[in-house]
Structure formats: structure tokens, C-alpha cells
């Protein structure tokens, strides 16, 4: 969304810049023969003015067309990696970028925390309240998760029907525990009623958390697998909680 707004501003600026250029060219044409009064009334000079105006308008159209094409390309590129329902990144974005992110962090000898959060008893929620409210619940939870992480490099992605992935570059184990607690608390406090949940009368989530770093001998699949294992433990232990598993051989 922010990128689209920035591109729109650039398009507006380029449009006014082309108009200014048009005015400058016309002014130069008018000043072409300063010693001759009403020189611009002659057919030749009028033709020159018209050609200058048309040239500026053509230039303006080219600039706007290039800007519009760039904006459209960015819009569709963004759509391809965004979940249409929740407006967070989608699984395709994760699949295409997780290993790139790991390599980038490894070069600076940083850390990576990865979480997978699942809405508890979401199947029961859909059966009780209907899929429309289920979709709305997903939107709210996605927004809560996104608002609960603070740094620009942190992001949320929808990873499954009821699963979200939270990726936190350069977040250590201590930070992982703090953020996991915050996510659980913020979702609980949103107060979405869920009378068919076995752990609460409102929507809750369970989270699997893992942190790795040092030599980064693991790839994205390793991180995801460990986070899923931790999530399964959270579900077995009663939901509405998180489980932390450190990456093996770290």
C-alpha cells in the first residue's frame, strides 16, 4: 500500500514537472524574437509555437505513460506476493524469499527468529459463525499480528488457511519470548467471541517459535520445520500458548 502511494506521488510530480517544462518551452519560443512586436502572429511563428506545445504535450504523455506502467507493474507484483484476504504477505513470498533472507542475515552474523501462529479451533469457529465471520476473524488476527511487531524488517505472512508466519530478523531468543508473549496477549485481548473453543470464550492462538544463527547451516525449510514442531507441542499442551525450540546444532 505504501509503495503504491509513493508511486502515485511520483506520477503527480512528473506530471506537473512536464507542465512546467511545457511553459518554459513556450516562454522561450515567445522570447525568440524580442525585437519584433507581435512576431508571434505570423503563420511561421504560430506554427513554431504550436509545434512546441505539441512536443511538450507529447513529452508529458510519454512521462505519464512510463510512470503509469511502472505503477501498474508494481501493483501487480505486489498482488502476486500479498494475501488478498488479510493483506499481509502470502506463502509465495515466503517460499521465494526466506532463503535469500537467511543468506543476507548470515553475512552480517545476525540471528533469525521465525514463528508460526495458528488460530485455535478455527474449524469450530467457521462451523459456528459462518465463513464470512471466519474471514473477518482472519483479517483481525492478521492486523493484530502485524501491529504487534515494531521494526521495519519484521513481517507477517499468511502461511496456511489458519496459520500465520512471523519473521523477525536479528531477534535473539530473549526477544523471541517477549514477542511471543505479546502476540498471545494482544490476540486474547481483541475479544473475538468463540463459544466453541475448548480453551477460552474468545479467539486465541498457539505459536511455535525457533531462533537460529551463528553459522546459519540451516535453510528456510529447517526453520519452518522446527517452528511447526514447536507449534504442535503448543497444541498438544493445551493451545493458547507458545513453545520455543532452538535450532539444532546452533
Order of alpha helices (4+ residues) and beta strands (2+ residues): alpha-alpha-alpha-beta-alpha-alpha-beta-beta-alpha-beta-alpha-beta
